């Protein structure tokens, strides 16, 4: 089943401070929020976690990117670059082996089996050797909101998929997000490019 959805901001049910703290940023990295939506995580990363670093905020939708560019210009944020791009093709302006940490929140489930390999290959292109890709996704359990359960991935499934592309799982936190009867709504899995 295809699922293409430009949904509500993850800010309403995921704590961006918690997410950024989990990434253990050193302060001088190049960071990317892929599928950034309104860009709130990239903004917070630049303002509070990357005093010597820079960030890309990438989304396929022009509306949020235009609004984010307006915010960047109004607030004179020099180290945040908003890019409208389809991650399944290429992210223009981002060089090979140039990103230290990439984040994708509630986005990966939306890619079909046909184009998810293209997405992973694009991350393999832009991430440095040893760079990290953090993915936050809905747990594959029934809940009152979120994408259809049949298109959600378990951490084990993601580990296998990314493992086939020379990404090694280095961290898993299954206790992220909103409270649901089964615990928390999301998990965070981090892969390292080998």
Secondary structure, DSSP 8 states (H G I E B T S, - for coil): -------S-GGGTS-HHHHHHHTT--SS-EEEEET-TT-HHHHHIIIII-TT-EEEEEES-HHHHHHHHHHHHHHT-TTEEEEE--TTT--TT--TT-EEEEEEES-GGGS-TTTHHHHHHHHHHHEEEEEEEEEEEE-SS--SSSS-GGG---HHHHHHHHHTTTEEEEEEEEEEEEEETTEEEEEEEEEEE-
